[in-house]
Amino acid sequence: MVETLQRAMSTNGSPNARQSKTERHRKDHEANERLRTSDTTASANARQWDRDRAIETQVRAELQKSSYHPVRQVSCDVCRSVIRLSGRVPSFYLKQVAQTIVRRLLEVSLAIENHLEAD
């Protein structure tokens, strides 16, 4: 009985202490992984937003160079590498002119949504 008592005192609940320490370590590791993943996602989103703004600026500048006044009035938004043209132009021809101007600038990975309305 003394031996059993000494063994119990020497371990001092160490299997439980080790288990809870291991469990805490695992939870800390998981929390760190979640933070690292969210940081990576946030920085990727920030890079995408910066890239979209740069594309939008370039597209707007090219539309402003057009000799057709209605094409210079076309609105352009970029979201997740999709260029969206919107507004009104007097003809289907000018709708296609605006799209052609934008298409010349494009990388292969970009898409155009032409929501221009022709009168």
C-alpha positions in Angstrom: 0.0 0.0 0.0 2.9 2.4 0.8 4.4 1.5 -2.6 1.1 2.3 -4.3 0.8 5.6 -2.5 4.4 6.5 -3.4 3.8 5.7 -7.0 0.6 7.8 -7.0 2.5 10.7 -5.4 5.5 10.4 -7.7 3.4 10.5 -10.9 1.2 13.3 -9.3 -1.4 12.9 -12.0 1.3 13.2 -14.7 -0.6 11.2 -17.4 -3.5 13.6 -17.0 -1.1 16.6 -16.9 0.7 15.3 -20.0 -2.5 14.8 -21.8 -3.8 18.2 -21.0 -0.4 19.7 -22.0 -0.5 17.8 -25.2 -4.1 18.9 -25.8 -3.2 22.5 -25.1 -0.3 22.3 -27.5 -2.6 20.9 -30.2 -5.2 23.6 -29.7 -2.5 26.3 -29.8 -1.1 24.8 -33.0 -4.6 24.8 -34.5 -5.2 28.4 -33.5 -1.9 29.4 -35.0 -2.8 27.6 -38.2 -6.2 29.4 -38.4 -4.4 32.8 -37.9 -1.8 32.0 -40.6 -4.5 30.9 -43.0 -6.6 34.0 -42.3 -3.5 36.2 -42.7 -2.7 34.5 -46.0 -6.3 34.9 -47.2 -6.3 38.6 -46.2 -3.1 39.4 -48.0 -4.2 37.5 -51.1 -7.5 39.5 -51.1 -5.5 42.7 -50.7 -3.3 41.8 -53.6 -6.3 40.9 -55.7 -8.0 44.3 -54.8 -4.8 46.2 -55.8 -4.6 44.3 -59.1 -8.2 45.0 -59.8 -7.7 48.7 -59.2 -4.7 48.8 -61.5 -6.6 47.1 -64.3 -9.6 49.4 -63.7 -7.4 52.5 -64.0 -5.8 51.2 -67.2 -9.1 50.4 -68.8 -10.6 53.8 -67.9 -7.5 55.5 -69.4 -7.9 53.6 -72.6 -11.6 54.3 -72.9 -10.8 58.0 -72.3 -8.5 58.0 -75.4 -11.4 56.9 -77.7 -12.3 59.4 -80.4 -16.0 58.5 -79.8 -17.4 60.7 -77.0 -20.0 58.1 -75.8 -17.3 55.5 -75.4 -15.4 57.9 -73.1 -18.5 58.0 -70.9 -18.6 54.2 -70.4 -18.3 53.0 -66.8 -15.9 50.3 -65.8 -15.7 48.2 -62.7 -13.3 45.4 -62.0 -14.0 42.7 -59.5 -12.0 39.5 -59.2 -10.4 39.9 -62.6 -13.7 40.4 -64.3 -14.1 43.7 -66.2 -17.7 45.0 -66.2 -18.6 47.7 -68.7 -21.9 49.6 -68.1 -23.7 52.6 -69.3 -25.5 53.7 -72.5 -24.1 54.2 -76.0 -26.1 55.3 -79.1 -25.4 52.2 -81.1 -24.5 48.5 -81.1 -21.4 49.5 -83.0 -20.1 51.7 -80.2 -20.9 49.0 -77.7 -18.6 46.7 -79.7 -15.9 49.5 -80.0 -15.8 49.8 -76.2 -15.5 46.1 -75.8 -12.7 45.9 -78.4 -10.7 48.7 -76.7 -10.9 46.7 -73.5 -10.1 43.4 -75.1 -6.9 44.7 -76.5 -5.7 45.3 -73.0 -6.6 42.0 -71.5 -4.6 39.2 -70.2 -5.9 35.7 -71.0 -7.2 35.2 -67.4 -9.5 38.3 -67.5 -13.1 38.3 -68.7 -15.4 41.1 -69.9 -19.0 41.5 -69.0 -20.4 44.0 -71.5 -23.6 45.4 -69.9 -23.7 48.4 -72.1 -27.1 49.3 -73.4 -27.4 50.4 -77.0 -30.1 52.9 -77.9 
